[in-house]
Every structure is written in structure tokens, then in C-alpha cells.
Amino acid sequence: MSQSNHASLVGLWKLKSIQFEAADTGEIADVFGPNPSGYMIHTGEGRVMAILTRADRAPPKEDADGSALFKTMMAYTGTCRTEGDDKFITNVDLAWHPAWNGTEQTRFFKLEGDALSITTAQQANPMLGGRMGRGIITWTRA
């Protein structure tokens, strides 16, 4: 683990965009619309916490509305380690979607000044019926 690479991720990050690139078509879609909300925290002790949502979420009026809100967010936390110059792996211990609990989530990152770009490996997206693709998430240091 490169301590300097881990140190470069430490801090509070504000979400700019979250996109999904489909493996079969290359199509790129804004997962939570054009102006999502969210924050990610990387601690010096090696923990990451993230919450990402659509910006236009409204309080539920009925039970069905509450169920729909689940599809407009993601959140998880776990211990994190950096490998090489551009990869970190989170051992997820708690997530909004139970399919992620107990998994390792690999992310590739590129840091340019206060801009952080993170991509996932190709994986099945639990929010899109298991469709294969990768996430492309951009953040700015808050």
C-alpha cells in the first residue's frame, strides 16, 4: 500500500456526477439524474463512507413512495486499502443494498488537483437488474 496514495484520498468529497456505462452497448446514463447529491469521506485510519442520491427526492406520502426512494440512493461503508497508484478496495461491512454486505468493492481512481474520478470494474449493477457495466463517479474536494 502506498501511504501517499491513501493520503491523497483522505478527506471529504462532494459528488458531482454518477454515471453507468453499459458493457453491452457503451451507453452512458446519469444514474441519479444530472445533479445528484452526495458525499464521501475517506479517513486517515482507512475507512470510507459514502452516500449518493438523486437531488430531487421528496418525502414519501405512501408506502410505495418509500420503496421507490430506495432506488434513488446508495450508501456504504467499510475499511479501505490502496493498491498501486490508482486502485482502492473497500471491504464493505454495511450497505444500503444487502448484496454488497461482506463484499470487496474495487475502485480505480484518478486525482487531478481537487477533482477525483472513480470507476468501478465491470460488475453487475444491483440497481439495474444485474445489468453488466461500470460506474463512473466524479467528486470534488469539499
DSSP file (Angstrom, degrees, kcal/mol; ACC not computed):
  #  RESIDUE AA STRUCTURE BP1 BP2  ACC     N-H-->O    O-->H-N    N-H-->O    O-->H-N    TCO  KAPPA ALPHA  PHI   PSI    X-CA   Y-CA   Z-CA
    1    1 A M              0   0    0      0, 0.0     2,-0.8     0, 0.0    82,-0.2   0.000 360.0 360.0 360.0 132.0    0.0    0.0    0.0
    2    2 A S     >  -     0   0    0     82,-0.4     4,-2.1     1,-0.2     5,-0.2  -0.794 360.0-158.7 -88.7 113.9    1.3    3.4   -0.9
    3    3 A Q  H  > S+     0   0    0     -2,-0.8     4,-2.9     1,-0.2    -1,-0.2   0.875  91.9  55.4 -61.1 -37.3    0.8    5.7    2.0
    4    4 A S  H  > S+     0   0    0      2,-0.2     4,-1.7     1,-0.2    -1,-0.2   0.887 107.2  49.4 -66.3 -36.9    0.9    8.8   -0.2
    5    5 A N  H  > S+     0   0    0      2,-0.2     4,-0.8     1,-0.2    -1,-0.2   0.914 113.1  46.6 -66.8 -41.6   -1.8    7.4   -2.5
    6    6 A H  H >X S+     0   0    0     -4,-2.1     3,-1.2     1,-0.2     4,-1.0   0.935 110.5  53.4 -63.3 -44.3   -4.0    6.7    0.5
    7    7 A A  H 3< S+     0   0    0     -4,-2.9     3,-0.5     1,-0.3    -1,-0.2   0.836 101.4  59.9 -60.5 -32.6   -3.2   10.1    2.0
    8    8 A S  H 3< S+     0   0    0     -4,-1.7    -1,-0.3     1,-0.2    -2,-0.2   0.757 106.4  47.8 -68.7 -22.6   -4.3   11.8   -1.3
    9    9 A L  H << S+     0   0    0     -3,-1.2    33,-0.3    -4,-0.8    -1,-0.2   0.656  85.7 112.0 -88.7 -17.5   -7.8   10.3   -0.9
   10   10 A V     <  +     0   0    0     -4,-1.0     2,-0.3    -3,-0.5    33,-0.2  -0.323  59.1  45.3 -62.7 132.6   -8.2   11.3    2.8
   11   11 A G  E    S-A   42   0A   0     31,-2.7    31,-2.4     2,-0.0     2,-0.4  -0.850  92.7 -44.3 135.3-168.2  -10.9   14.0    3.3
   12   12 A L  E     -A   41   0A   0     -2,-0.3   130,-2.8    29,-0.2     2,-0.4  -0.872  47.5-166.7-105.8 130.9  -14.4   15.0    2.4
   13   13 A W  E     -AB  40 141A   0     27,-2.9    27,-2.1    -2,-0.4     2,-0.4  -0.954  10.3-146.4-122.3 136.2  -15.6   14.7   -1.2
   14   14 A K  E     -AB  39 140A   0    126,-3.2   126,-2.2    -2,-0.4    25,-0.2  -0.868  27.6-114.4-103.2 133.9  -18.7   16.2   -2.8
   15   15 A L  E     + B   0 139A   0     23,-2.5   124,-0.2    -2,-0.4    23,-0.2  -0.424  35.3 170.3 -69.3 134.8  -20.5   14.3   -5.5
   16   16 A K  E     -     0   0A   0    122,-3.1     2,-0.3     1,-0.4   123,-0.2   0.724  66.3 -11.0-108.6 -43.6  -20.5   15.9   -9.0
   17   17 A S  E     - B   0 138A   0    121,-1.5   121,-2.2    18,-0.1    -1,-0.4  -0.992  45.9-160.7-156.7 152.5  -21.9   13.0  -11.1
   18   18 A I  E     + B   0 137A   0     15,-0.4    13,-2.1    -2,-0.3    14,-0.7  -0.957  24.9 173.0-136.5 117.9  -22.6    9.3  -11.0
   19   19 A Q  E     -CB  30 136A   0    117,-2.6   117,-2.5    -2,-0.4     2,-0.4  -0.855  24.1-143.8-125.4 157.7  -22.9    7.5  -14.4
   20   20 A F  E     -CB  29 135A   0      9,-2.3     9,-2.1    -2,-0.3     2,-0.6  -0.990   8.3-159.2-122.4 127.2  -23.3    4.0  -15.5
   21   21 A E  E     -CB  28 134A   0    113,-3.1   113,-2.0    -2,-0.4     7,-0.2  -0.925  21.0-133.8-107.1 113.0  -21.6    2.8  -18.7
   22   22 A A  E  >  - B   0 133A   0      5,-2.5     4,-2.1    -2,-0.6   111,-0.3  -0.435   3.4-146.1 -69.2 133.7  -23.3   -0.4  -20.1
   23   23 A A  T  4 S+     0   0    0    109,-2.1   110,-0.2     1,-0.2    -1,-0.1   0.848  95.6  48.6 -67.8 -34.9  -20.9   -3.1  -21.1
   24   24 A D  T  4 S+     0   0    0    108,-0.5    -1,-0.2     1,-0.1   109,-0.1   0.830 129.6  14.7 -79.8 -31.4  -23.1   -4.4  -23.9
   25   25 A T  T  4 S-     0   0    0      2,-0.1    -2,-0.2     0, 0.0    -1,-0.1   0.612  87.6-127.1-118.0 -17.3  -23.8   -1.0  -25.7
   26   26 A G     <  +     0   0    0     -4,-2.1    -3,-0.1     1,-0.3   107,-0.0   0.447  55.3 154.9  78.6  -0.8  -21.4    1.5  -24.3
   27   27 A E        -     0   0    0     -6,-0.1    -5,-2.5     1,-0.1     2,-0.5  -0.342  32.8-149.6 -60.8 137.4  -24.3    3.7  -23.5
   28   28 A I  E     +C   21   0A   0     -7,-0.2     2,-0.4    -3,-0.1    -7,-0.2  -0.956  17.9 179.7-114.6 127.8  -23.7    6.2  -20.6
   29   29 A A  E     -C   20   0A   0     -9,-2.1    -9,-2.3    -2,-0.5     2,-0.7  -0.965  35.2-115.3-128.7 143.4  -26.6    7.3  -18.4
   30   30 A D  E >   -C   19   0A   0     -2,-0.4     3,-0.9   -11,-0.2   -11,-0.2  -0.688  27.5-157.3 -73.3 114.7  -26.8    9.6  -15.4
   31   31 A V  T 3  S+     0   0    0    -13,-2.1    -1,-0.2    -2,-0.7   -12,-0.1   0.903  88.7  21.8 -64.5 -43.5  -27.8    7.1  -12.6
   32   32 A F  T 3  S-     0   0    0    -14,-0.7    23,-0.6     1,-0.5     3,-0.3  -0.131 122.4 -91.3-118.1  36.0  -29.3    9.8  -10.3
   33   33 A G    <   -     0   0    0     -3,-0.9    -1,-0.5     1,-0.2   -15,-0.4  -0.140  58.3 -57.3  81.6 180.0  -30.1   12.5  -12.9
   34   34 A P  S    S+     0   0    0      0, 0.0    -1,-0.2     0, 0.0    -3,-0.1   0.676 130.1  38.1 -74.8 -17.7  -27.9   15.4  -14.0
   35   35 A N  S    S+     0   0    0     -3,-0.3    20,-0.1    -5,-0.1   -18,-0.1  -0.513  77.2 175.6-133.6  66.5  -27.4   17.0  -10.5
   36   36 A P        -     0   0    0      0, 0.0     2,-0.4     0, 0.0    18,-0.2  -0.199  21.3-134.5 -70.3 164.5  -27.0   14.2   -7.9
   37   37 A S  E     + D   0  53A   0     16,-2.7    16,-3.2    -5,-0.1     2,-0.3  -0.910  41.3 118.2-116.3 146.6  -26.3   14.8   -4.2
   38   38 A G  E     - D   0  52A   0     -2,-0.4   -23,-2.5    14,-0.2     2,-0.3  -0.881  36.7-143.8 168.7 163.0  -23.7   13.0   -2.1
   39   39 A Y  E     -AD  14  51A   0     12,-1.8    12,-2.3    -2,-0.3     2,-0.4  -0.980   6.6-162.5-140.7 151.9  -20.6   12.9    0.0
   40   40 A M  E     -AD  13  50A   0    -27,-2.1   -27,-2.9    -2,-0.3     2,-0.5  -0.998   6.9-161.6-134.4 137.3  -17.8   10.5    0.5
   41   41 A I  E     -AD  12  49A   0      8,-3.0     8,-2.0    -2,-0.4     2,-0.5  -0.981   4.5-170.7-121.0 126.7  -15.4   10.5    3.4
   42   42 A H  E     -AD  11  48A   0    -31,-2.4   -31,-2.7    -2,-0.5     6,-0.2  -0.980  17.0-153.5-110.6 124.4  -12.0    8.8    3.4
   43   43 A T    >   -     0   0    0      4,-2.9     3,-1.6    -2,-0.5     4,-0.1  -0.607  24.9-120.0 -95.9 158.7  -10.4    8.7    6.9
   44   44 A G  T 3  S+     0   0    0      1,-0.3    -1,-0.1    -2,-0.2   -34,-0.1   0.698 112.9  63.0 -65.6 -19.7   -6.7    8.5    7.6
   45   45 A E  T 3  S-     0   0    0      2,-0.1    -1,-0.3    34,-0.0    35,-0.1   0.445 124.3 -98.5 -86.5  -0.8   -7.4    5.3    9.5
   46   46 A G  S <  S+     0   0    0     -3,-1.6    34,-3.8     1,-0.3     2,-0.4   0.805  78.1 129.8  92.6  31.1   -8.6    3.6    6.3
   47   47 A R  E     - E   0  79A   0     32,-0.3    -4,-2.9    -4,-0.1     2,-0.4  -0.935  35.2-163.7-115.9 143.1  -12.4    3.8    6.5
   48   48 A V  E     -DE  42  78A   0     30,-2.5    30,-1.8    -2,-0.4     2,-0.4  -0.970   6.7-178.2-123.0 141.8  -14.6    5.1    3.7
   49   49 A M  E     +DE  41  77A   0     -8,-2.0    -8,-3.0    -2,-0.4     2,-0.4  -0.997   8.5 175.8-136.3 134.8  -18.2    6.1    3.9
   50   50 A A  E     -DE  40  76A   0     26,-2.4    26,-2.0    -2,-0.4     2,-0.4  -1.000  14.5-177.7-142.7 142.7  -20.3    7.3    1.0
   51   51 A I  E     +DE  39  75A   0    -12,-2.3   -12,-1.8    -2,-0.4     2,-0.4  -0.986   9.8 179.0-137.8 131.0  -23.9    8.3    0.4
   52   52 A L  E     +DE  38  74A   0     22,-3.1    22,-2.3    -2,-0.4     2,-0.3  -0.993   8.6 162.8-133.2 136.2  -25.2    9.2   -3.1
   53   53 A T  E     -DE  37  73A   0    -16,-3.2   -16,-2.7    -2,-0.4    20,-0.2  -0.944  44.0 -91.7-145.0 164.5  -28.8   10.2   -4.0
   54   54 A R    >   -     0   0    0     18,-1.9     3,-0.6    -2,-0.3   -21,-0.1  -0.537  36.1-133.8 -67.9 149.1  -30.9   11.9   -6.6
   55   55 A A  T 3  S+     0   0    0    -23,-0.6    -1,-0.1     1,-0.2   -22,-0.1   0.744  98.0  60.8 -78.4 -23.2  -31.2   15.6   -5.8
   56   56 A D  T 3   +     0   0    0      2,-0.0    -1,-0.2     0, 0.0     2,-0.1   0.044  69.9 141.2 -98.4  26.7  -35.0   15.7   -6.4
   57   57 A R    <   -     0   0    0     -3,-0.6    -4,-0.0    15,-0.1    12,-0.0  -0.441  32.7-161.6 -68.9 140.3  -36.1   13.2   -3.8
   58   58 A A        -     0   0    0     -2,-0.1     3,-0.1     7,-0.1    11,-0.0  -0.899  30.3 -91.2-120.6 151.9  -39.3   14.1   -1.9
   59   59 A P        -     0   0    0      0, 0.0     2,-0.1     0, 0.0     7,-0.0  -0.329  54.4-102.1 -57.8 141.8  -40.6   12.8    1.4
   60   60 A P        -     0   0    0      0, 0.0     3,-0.1     0, 0.0    -3,-0.0  -0.397  31.3-173.6 -70.5 143.0  -42.8    9.8    0.9
   61   61 A K  S    S+     0   0    0      1,-0.2     2,-0.3    -2,-0.1     3,-0.0   0.667  74.8  20.9-102.3 -26.5  -46.6   10.2    1.1
   62   62 A E  S >> S-     0   0    0      1,-0.1     4,-1.5     0, 0.0     3,-0.6  -0.880  88.3 -99.9-136.3 166.8  -47.4    6.5    0.8
   63   63 A D  H 3> S+     0   0    0     -2,-0.3     4,-2.0     1,-0.2     5,-0.2   0.878 121.5  56.5 -55.9 -40.3  -45.6    3.2    1.4
   64   64 A A  H 3> S+     0   0    0      1,-0.2     4,-2.0     2,-0.2    -1,-0.2   0.855 102.9  55.2 -62.0 -34.7  -44.9    2.8   -2.3
   65   65 A D  H <> S+     0   0    0     -3,-0.6     4,-1.5     2,-0.2    -1,-0.2   0.898 106.3  51.3 -64.5 -39.4  -43.2    6.2   -2.4
   66   66 A G  H  X S+     0   0    0     -4,-1.5     4,-0.8     1,-0.2    -2,-0.2   0.895 108.9  50.3 -64.5 -40.3  -40.9    5.0    0.4
   67   67 A S  H >X S+     0   0    0     -4,-2.0     3,-0.7     1,-0.2     4,-0.5   0.890 107.6  54.0 -63.8 -39.3  -40.0    1.9   -1.6
   68   68 A A  H >< S+     0   0    0     -4,-2.0     3,-1.2     1,-0.2     4,-0.3   0.831  97.8  64.6 -65.3 -32.0  -39.2    4.0   -4.6
   69   69 A L  H >< S+     0   0    0     -4,-1.5     3,-1.7     1,-0.3    -1,-0.2   0.830  90.4  66.3 -60.8 -31.3  -36.8    6.1   -2.6
   70   70 A F  H X< S+     0   0    0     -4,-0.8     3,-0.9    -3,-0.7    -1,-0.3   0.830  97.5  54.7 -57.8 -32.5  -34.6    3.0   -2.2
   71   71 A K  T << S+     0   0    0     -3,-1.2    -1,-0.3    -4,-0.5    -2,-0.2   0.507 101.5  59.1 -81.4  -4.4  -33.9    3.1   -5.9
   72   72 A T  T <  S+     0   0    0     -3,-1.7   -18,-1.9    -4,-0.3     2,-0.3   0.032 104.9  48.0-113.4  26.5  -32.7    6.7   -5.8
   73   73 A M  E <   -E   53   0A   0     -3,-0.9     2,-0.3   -20,-0.2   -20,-0.2  -0.985  50.8-168.2-154.4 162.3  -29.8    6.2   -3.4
   74   74 A M  E     +E   52   0A   0    -22,-2.3   -22,-3.1    -2,-0.3     2,-0.3  -0.956  13.4 169.6-150.4 147.9  -26.8    4.2   -2.5
   75   75 A A  E     +E   51   0A   0     -2,-0.3    21,-3.1   -24,-0.2    22,-0.4  -0.976   4.5 156.7-156.3 141.1  -24.7    4.2    0.7
   76   76 A Y  E     -EF  50  95A   0    -26,-2.0   -26,-2.4    -2,-0.3     2,-0.3  -0.989  15.1-165.2-160.6 163.3  -22.0    2.0    2.1
   77   77 A T  E     +EF  49  94A   0     17,-2.2    16,-2.1    -2,-0.3    17,-1.5  -0.982  23.3 127.6-148.5 156.1  -19.1    2.0    4.5
   78   78 A G  E     -EF  48  92A   0    -30,-1.8   -30,-2.5    -2,-0.3     2,-0.2  -0.974  57.4 -59.7 175.7-179.4  -16.1   -0.3    5.2
   79   79 A T  E     -EF  47  91A   0     12,-1.3    12,-3.1    -2,-0.3     2,-0.4  -0.604  51.2-153.9 -84.5 148.8  -12.4   -0.5    5.6
   80   80 A C  E     - F   0  90A   0    -34,-3.8     2,-0.4    -2,-0.2    10,-0.2  -0.953  14.5-174.7-130.6 139.3  -10.4    0.6    2.7
   81   81 A R  E     - F   0  89A   0      8,-2.2     8,-2.9    -2,-0.4     2,-0.4  -0.985  19.2-135.2-131.5 147.6   -6.9   -0.2    1.4
   82   82 A T  E     - F   0  88A   0     -2,-0.4     2,-0.4     6,-0.2     6,-0.3  -0.822  17.5-169.8-100.3 138.1   -5.0    1.4   -1.5
   83   83 A E  E >>  - F   0  87A   0      4,-3.0     4,-1.1    -2,-0.4     3,-0.5  -0.997  54.3 -26.9-128.1 130.6   -3.1   -0.8   -4.0
   84   84 A G  T 34 S-     0   0    0     -2,-0.4   -82,-0.4     1,-0.2   -79,-0.1  -0.229 101.8 -51.8  65.6-157.0   -0.7    0.6   -6.6
   85   85 A D  T 34 S+     0   0    0      1,-0.1    -1,-0.2   -84,-0.1    -3,-0.0   0.583 131.8  24.2 -93.1 -12.1   -1.1    4.1   -7.9
   86   86 A D  T <4 S+     0   0    0     -3,-0.5    23,-2.3    24,-0.1     2,-0.4   0.189  99.7  82.3-145.0  21.8   -4.7    4.0   -9.0
   87   87 A K  E  <  +FG  83 108A   0     -4,-1.1    -4,-3.0    21,-0.3     2,-0.3  -0.992  38.4 178.6-137.5 137.1   -6.8    1.4   -7.1
   88   88 A F  E     -FG  82 107A   0     19,-2.6    19,-2.8    -2,-0.4     2,-0.5  -0.987  13.6-153.4-131.4 150.3   -8.5    1.2   -3.7
   89   89 A I  E     -FG  81 106A   0     -8,-2.9    -8,-2.2    -2,-0.3     2,-0.5  -0.980   4.3-156.6-125.1 126.6  -10.5   -1.7   -2.4
   90   90 A T  E     -FG  80 105A   0     15,-2.5    15,-2.8    -2,-0.5     2,-1.0  -0.904   9.6-149.4-105.3 125.1  -13.3   -1.3    0.2
   91   91 A N  E     -FG  79 104A   0    -12,-3.1   -12,-1.3    -2,-0.5     2,-0.3  -0.820  29.0-141.3 -87.7 100.4  -14.3   -4.3    2.4
   92   92 A V  E     +F   78   0A   0     11,-2.5    10,-2.1    -2,-1.0   -14,-0.3  -0.472  33.9 167.7 -73.5 123.0  -17.9   -3.4    2.8
   93   93 A D  E    S+     0   0A   0    -16,-2.1     2,-0.3     1,-0.3   -15,-0.2   0.551  72.6  20.6-108.0 -12.1  -19.3   -4.1    6.2
   94   94 A L  E     +F   77   0A   0    -17,-1.5   -17,-2.2     6,-0.1    -1,-0.3  -0.926  69.4 166.7-156.4 131.2  -22.6   -2.1    5.8
   95   95 A A  E     -F   76   0A   0     -2,-0.3   -19,-0.3   -19,-0.2     6,-0.1  -0.977  45.8-120.2-145.4 156.5  -24.5   -1.1    2.7
   96   96 A W  S    S+     0   0    0    -21,-3.1   -20,-0.1    -2,-0.3    -1,-0.1   0.814 109.0  51.9 -61.5 -31.2  -27.9    0.2    1.5
   97   97 A H  S >> S-     0   0    0    -22,-0.4     3,-2.4     1,-0.1     4,-0.5  -0.943  80.9-144.2-112.4 119.3  -28.2   -2.9   -0.6
   98   98 A P  G >4 S+     0   0    0      0, 0.0     3,-0.7     0, 0.0    -1,-0.1   0.722  94.3  73.8 -56.8 -22.5  -27.7   -6.2    1.2
   99   99 A A  G 34 S+     0   0    0      1,-0.2    -3,-0.0     3,-0.0     0, 0.0   0.764  96.9  50.2 -62.4 -23.1  -26.0   -7.7   -1.9
  100  100 A W  G X4 S+     0   0    0     -3,-2.4     3,-2.2     2,-0.1    -1,-0.2   0.708  81.6 111.3 -88.4 -20.8  -22.9   -5.5   -1.1
  101  101 A N  T << S+     0   0    0     -3,-0.7    -8,-0.2    -4,-0.5     3,-0.1  -0.311  89.9  10.0 -57.5 130.5  -22.6   -6.5    2.6
  102  102 A G  T 3  S+     0   0    0    -10,-2.1    -1,-0.3     1,-0.3     2,-0.2   0.545 104.9 119.9  79.0   7.8  -19.4   -8.6    3.1
  103  103 A T    <   -     0   0    0     -3,-2.2   -11,-2.5   -11,-0.2     2,-0.5  -0.591  64.1-122.8 -99.9 164.4  -18.1   -7.9   -0.4
  104  104 A E  E     -G   91   0A   0    -13,-0.2     2,-0.6    -2,-0.2   -13,-0.2  -0.943  23.5-158.9-101.9 126.4  -14.9   -6.3   -1.6
  105  105 A Q  E     -G   90   0A   0    -15,-2.8   -15,-2.5    -2,-0.5     2,-0.4  -0.930   6.2-155.4-109.2 113.6  -15.6   -3.3   -3.9
  106  106 A T  E     -G   89   0A   0     -2,-0.6    15,-0.8   -17,-0.2     2,-0.4  -0.735  13.9-177.9 -91.7 134.1  -12.7   -2.4   -6.2
  107  107 A R  E     -GH  88 120A   0    -19,-2.8   -19,-2.6    -2,-0.4     2,-0.4  -0.980  17.8-148.2-131.4 143.4  -12.4    1.1   -7.5
  108  108 A F  E     -GH  87 119A   0     11,-3.1    11,-2.8    -2,-0.4     2,-0.3  -0.916  24.8-166.9-108.4 138.3   -9.9    2.8   -9.8
  109  109 A F  E     - H   0 118A   0    -23,-2.3     2,-0.4    -2,-0.4     9,-0.2  -0.912  21.8-167.5-132.9 155.1   -9.2    6.4   -9.2
  110  110 A K  E     - H   0 117A   0      7,-2.1     7,-2.6    -2,-0.3     2,-0.5  -0.982  13.3-161.2-137.9 125.1   -7.5    9.4  -10.9
  111  111 A L  E     + H   0 116A   0     -2,-0.4     2,-0.4     5,-0.2     5,-0.2  -0.931  13.3 173.2-112.7 124.3   -6.8   12.5   -8.9
  112  112 A E  E >   - H   0 115A   0      3,-2.8     3,-2.0    -2,-0.5     2,-0.3  -0.901  66.6 -58.0-130.4 102.1   -6.2   15.9  -10.6
  113  113 A G  T 3  S-     0   0    0     -2,-0.4     0, 0.0     1,-0.3     0, 0.0  -0.496 121.3 -17.0  63.3-122.4   -6.0   18.8   -8.1
  114  114 A D  T 3  S+     0   0    0     -2,-0.3    27,-2.5    -3,-0.1     2,-0.5   0.216 118.8  97.6 -98.7  13.3   -9.3   18.8   -6.2
  115  115 A A  E <   -HI 112 140A   0     -3,-2.0    -3,-2.8    25,-0.2     2,-0.5  -0.896  52.4-170.4-106.3 131.0  -11.1   16.6   -8.8
  116  116 A L  E     -HI 111 139A   0     23,-2.3    23,-2.8    -2,-0.5     2,-0.5  -0.981   3.8-167.6-123.0 125.2  -11.4   12.9   -8.2
  117  117 A S  E     -HI 110 138A   0     -7,-2.6    -7,-2.1    -2,-0.5     2,-0.4  -0.955   8.2-173.4-112.8 129.3  -12.7   10.4  -10.8
  118  118 A I  E     -HI 109 137A   0     19,-3.2    19,-3.3    -2,-0.5     2,-0.4  -0.977   3.3-175.2-124.4 133.4  -13.6    6.9   -9.7
  119  119 A T  E     -HI 108 136A   0    -11,-2.8   -11,-3.1    -2,-0.4    17,-0.2  -0.955  16.1-137.6-124.2 149.0  -14.5    4.0  -11.9
  120  120 A T  E     -H  107   0A   0     15,-1.9   -13,-0.2    -2,-0.4     2,-0.1  -0.548  27.1-104.4 -92.2 164.4  -15.7    0.5  -10.9
  121  121 A A        -     0   0    0    -15,-0.8    14,-0.3    -2,-0.2     2,-0.2  -0.396  59.9 -73.3 -71.5 165.8  -14.6   -2.7  -12.5
  122  122 A Q  S    S+     0   0    0     12,-0.1     2,-0.3    -2,-0.1    12,-0.2  -0.482  77.4 150.2 -60.3 130.5  -17.2   -4.3  -14.8
  123  123 A Q  E     -J  133   0A   0     10,-2.8    10,-1.6    -2,-0.2     2,-0.4  -0.978  53.1 -86.0-158.0 164.0  -19.8   -5.7  -12.5
  124  124 A A  E     -J  132   0A   0     -2,-0.3     8,-0.2     8,-0.2     7,-0.2  -0.661  42.1-135.4 -76.4 128.2  -23.5   -6.5  -12.2
  125  125 A N  E > > -J  131   0A   0      6,-2.4     5,-2.5    -2,-0.4     3,-1.4  -0.778   9.1-158.6 -89.6 114.4  -25.4   -3.4  -11.1
  126  126 A P  G > 5S+     0   0    0      0, 0.0     3,-0.6     0, 0.0    -1,-0.1   0.723  92.6  55.6 -66.5 -19.1  -27.9   -4.3   -8.4
  127  127 A M  G 3 5S+     0   0    0      1,-0.2    -2,-0.0     4,-0.1    -3,-0.0   0.612 108.1  48.7 -86.6 -12.0  -30.0   -1.2   -9.1
  128  128 A L  G X 5S-     0   0    0     -3,-1.4     3,-1.4     3,-0.2    -1,-0.2  -0.195 125.7 -89.5-121.5  40.8  -30.4   -2.1  -12.8
  129  129 A G  T < 5S-     0   0    0     -3,-0.6    -2,-0.1     1,-0.3    -5,-0.0   0.757  83.6 -56.9  63.7  26.2  -31.5   -5.7  -12.5
  130  130 A G  T 3 <S+     0   0    0     -5,-2.5    -1,-0.3     1,-0.2    -3,-0.0   0.595  84.9 167.4  82.7  10.4  -27.9   -7.1  -12.6
  131  131 A R  E <   - J   0 125A   0     -3,-1.4    -6,-2.4    -6,-0.5    -1,-0.2  -0.336  37.1-116.9 -59.8 137.5  -27.0   -5.4  -15.9
  132  132 A M  E     + J   0 124A   0     -8,-0.2  -109,-2.1   -10,-0.1  -108,-0.5  -0.537  62.6  95.7 -80.2 141.4  -23.3   -5.5  -16.5
  133  133 A G  E     -BJ  22 123A   0    -10,-1.6   -10,-2.8  -111,-0.3     2,-0.3  -0.977  61.4 -88.9 170.3-166.1  -21.3   -2.3  -16.8
  134  134 A R  E     -B   21   0A   0   -113,-2.0  -113,-3.1    -2,-0.3     2,-0.3  -0.975  25.8-125.3-135.7 150.7  -19.2    0.1  -14.8
  135  135 A G  E     -B   20   0A   0     -2,-0.3   -15,-1.9   -14,-0.3     2,-0.5  -0.708  14.3-162.4 -91.4 144.9  -19.8    3.1  -12.7
  136  136 A I  E     +BI  19 119A   0   -117,-2.5  -117,-2.6    -2,-0.3     2,-0.4  -0.967  16.4 178.5-127.4 112.4  -18.1    6.4  -13.4
  137  137 A I  E     -BI  18 118A   0    -19,-3.3   -19,-3.2    -2,-0.5     2,-0.4  -0.957  11.0-162.2-123.4 130.6  -18.3    8.8  -10.4
  138  138 A T  E     +BI  17 117A   0   -121,-2.2  -122,-3.1    -2,-0.4  -121,-1.5  -0.917  12.0 176.3-116.4 141.6  -16.8   12.2  -10.2
  139  139 A W  E     -BI  15 116A   0    -23,-2.8   -23,-2.3    -2,-0.4     2,-0.4  -0.881  18.3-147.6-134.3 160.7  -16.1   14.2   -7.0
  140  140 A T  E     -BI  14 115A   0   -126,-2.2  -126,-3.2    -2,-0.3   -25,-0.2  -0.991  37.0 -98.7-129.9 144.6  -14.6   17.4   -5.9
  141  141 A R  E      B   13   0A   0    -27,-2.5  -128,-0.3    -2,-0.4   -27,-0.1  -0.405 360.0 360.0 -62.4 129.7  -12.8   18.0   -2.6
  142  142 A A              0   0    0   -130,-2.8  -129,-0.2    -2,-0.1    -1,-0.2   0.427 360.0 360.0 -93.0 360.0  -15.2   19.7   -0.2
